[in-house]
Amino acid sequence: MTHRCDALLVGAGIMGATLARLLRQLDPSLEVMVLERLPGVAAESSAALNNAGTGHAANCELNYTPQAADGSVPIAKALAINGAFELSLQFWSALVEQGVLQDPAAFIRGVPHLSLVWGEQNVAFLRRRWEALNATPQFAGMQWSGDSAQLREWMPLVMEGRSLDQPLAATRVARGTDVNFGALTAALLQGVDMRLQHEVVGLERGGRGWLVEARTPSGAAQVFEAPFVFLGAGGGALPLLQRSGIPEARQYGAFPVSGQWLVCRNPEVIAGHNAKVYGKAAVGAPPMSVPHLDTRWIEGQRALLFGPYAGFSTRFLKQGSLWDLGRSVKPFNLLPSLQVGSQNFDLVRYLVGQVVQSQEQRLESLRQFLPQARGDDWELAVAGQRVQIIKQIDGRGTLQMGTEVVSSADGSLAALLGASPGASTAVKTMVDVLQRCWPERFNSSAWQARLRALIPSWGEDLAADPERLCGLRKRADAALQLKGS
Ligand SMILES: Cc1cc2nc3c(=O)[nH]c(=O)nc-3n(C[C@H](O)[C@H](O)[C@H](O)COP(=O)(O)OP(=O)(O)OC[C@H]3O[C@@H](n4cnc5c(N)ncnc54)[C@H](O)[C@@H]3O)c2cc1C
């Protein structure tokens, strides 16, 4: 028997959940179905402990504002990410106001975002970054300090026992957030038609658009037919995209990077820190490996994590196969993949260094943030798997650090590849998918009216209207009960 629906979404992570919820809100008559290979939702990258839970608004992530060769600090990427996160906040608050999401504290909390650097050059860089960002309406509330008394007030444990023989400075945005993307995914999927333990193993054009074959653990095959398919399979999206046979897939390869955290088990230490403190990445480190000390809120409990430490595994999903990387290499992406390896020695050296480091070396990195950290208080845990994009640009393989939506020319199939900033910008990315793949309905007056009720500033430049930005932020903070300190 073939199951039919209007939109078939593969993967019950934050991306699939966001797209499913958007479709349900924009047109409740649509039949939307989600297929998920695991027995539960949000068990891969979107699970709370598999990611850092930072509401990426570019408040503290220094990799979004790398210093240019002339010493200036370009902020365009930070502004774009901040704008995308505002759209997420608007969407989530509209769903809370409409009663679709019941308990905002279950998935989002106010936690200040800080960037911390030491050494003269880094302090000068942070100062330039702060000056550039602080001059914009989006970051007008960002604070700067190089004063140790002020820094002690912002992050007492980070300052405790710290030698002050080199300059130290930080910026702070009180209105930062910690997001439990796992809890949010589950809440967004409430009431959505889902088939768990259905692993998509094949897809081809046919019927009303696409015929998708899924396998259950017993080996039984099920066929689904839909005019639109979204591959929100996280690390599993590239192999499925390749299986679809669309020509657009031939530009891509992938490179997996795994991660680990140190998780604090001492309640006193956990209670003594209330911030996400991001530092500067080591030379060669991929942007997602910027070290940070994070206050988290998981299942109503405060937690403290440090990391991520990068690692290497050939799996594309945490619960994937060791053959994932090998199987993704095809004649058309072999050369670009080799080119990426040969062009990124710093990255390779960094990953090797991370993989072979001892627990004592990990603790040394932690002590750069928490000088008094005791080994007994911290346990190692495995984070989610990130699959970075290798894209052919002008015939050469290039490693891409962001996310990218790839779609077929007729808009009947879309896939999300890549990792960061990921979950925080899921709302903008999924609305972009609809704009690209469902243009007629998207531009209809009915969808536009509903979209604006969900995301009031969609298509607007909030930087040009600081009063409106402030009003929308107040509304989101009230609906989501955000109280940044
Ligand atoms: C260490 C780490 C830290 C991160 N920190 C942050 C952060 O602080 N802030 C942030 O915004 N983002 C962060 N991210 C990125 C974020 O976690 C991801 O962007 C996001 O979770 C991706 O969501 P997704 O729905 O695309 O994928 P996933 O959550 O991985 O979901 C994909 C789903 O598809 C399923 N699936 C796969 N293949 C198949 C198949 N063949 N058939 C059926 N189902 C399938 C999987 O089982 C899974 O449930 C981090 C990621 C990592 C790894």
The ligand as a Gaussian input file, in Angstrom:
#p B3LYP/6-31G(d) Opt

LIG

0 1
 C       28.377000      19.780000      19.122000
 C       27.286000      20.608000      18.490000
 C       26.968000      21.856000      19.028000
 C       25.966000      22.630000      18.434000
 N       25.597000      23.793000      19.025000
 C       24.582000      24.528000      18.525000
 C       24.123000      25.678000      19.197000
 O       24.633000      26.026000      20.253000
 N       23.107000      26.385000      18.646000
 C       22.545000      26.015000      17.464000
 O       21.668000      26.717000      17.005000
 N       22.939000      24.906000      16.797000
 C       23.932000      24.149000      17.318000
 N       24.342000      23.003000      16.686000
 C       23.732000      22.651000      15.397000
 C       22.359000      22.032000      15.601000
 O       22.411000      21.032000      16.576000
 C       21.871000      21.492000      14.275000
 O       21.936000      22.514000      13.300000
 C       20.438000      21.007000      14.308000
 O       20.177000      20.226000      15.442000
 C       20.171000      20.218000      13.039000
 O       18.840000      19.801000      13.058000
 P       18.316000      18.785000      11.983000
 O       16.866000      18.657000      12.202000
 O       18.776000      19.234000      10.620000
 O       19.129000      17.447000      12.258000
 P       19.017000      16.347000      13.466000
 O       18.615000      16.947000      14.756000
 O       20.294000      15.588000      13.417000
 O       17.834000      15.473000      12.984000
 C       17.904000      14.658000      11.842000
 C       16.943000      13.514000      12.049000
 O       16.849000      12.785000      10.843000
 C       16.818000      11.405000      11.171000
 N       17.253000      10.652000       9.997000
 C       18.485000      10.602000       9.448000
 N       18.499000       9.809000       8.376000
 C       17.240000       9.335000       8.238000
 C       16.624000       8.460000       7.318000
 N       17.302000       7.898000       6.301000
 N       15.302000       8.168000       7.472000
 C       14.581000       8.718000       8.488000
 N       15.126000       9.552000       9.396000
 C       16.437000       9.862000       9.267000
 C       17.766000      11.306000      12.353000
 O       17.559000      10.114000      13.104000
 C       17.419000      12.552000      13.131000
 O       16.388000      12.355000      14.063000
 C       25.302000      22.183000      17.275000
 C       25.609000      20.914000      16.750000
 C       26.571000      20.128000      17.368000
 C       26.831000      18.759000      16.831000

